[in-house]
């Protein structure tokens, strides 16, 4: 399946519509920087700084980028490796706990059986006679 390369027009948040329209108007040559700043109630320097930051982001996005997926940051990669190792360790420990519980249950059953038999002997009980005796 081919990857999507189309990106739809993003919605402009209502709080930013006026700034968006002012920047587009200046870029299209419809109004001057001073006029757009006046309409927004900003100083010319403040508006021009906003517009320059917007242009910088636009140019960065238009520039060439290396093909393929971006590399996973080193810290994130190390954390993913550690998470995988810890998950495997947890599974091994769960198996050990299950084995230990099983062995303890078997040992408990054996001890309870011996204790019951030992108790009857202490009370003077005898072993059942066998046919050979």
C-alpha angles and dihedrals in degrees: 000000000000118000120247114257098173118096117195122228107275118236114252111233110240092240090059101042095097093050092044092051092046093052092046090048092052093045091050091050095242094123137013126251089250093052093048091049091050091051091053095043092241131128115258091246093050093049093046091050090052091049092048091051089050091049091048090054090047092051093046090053092048094051123098117274131195113266122253133027119332114257117263109251112257094242092051091048091051091048091050090051091049091048090052092048092048092048090053090047092051090052091050091049092049089054091049091050091050091050092047091049090050092050092047091050091051092047091047091052092050092048093048090051092051093044091052091049091043091050093057091051092051090055090056096265118151134221111261110264118251126216091252094062 
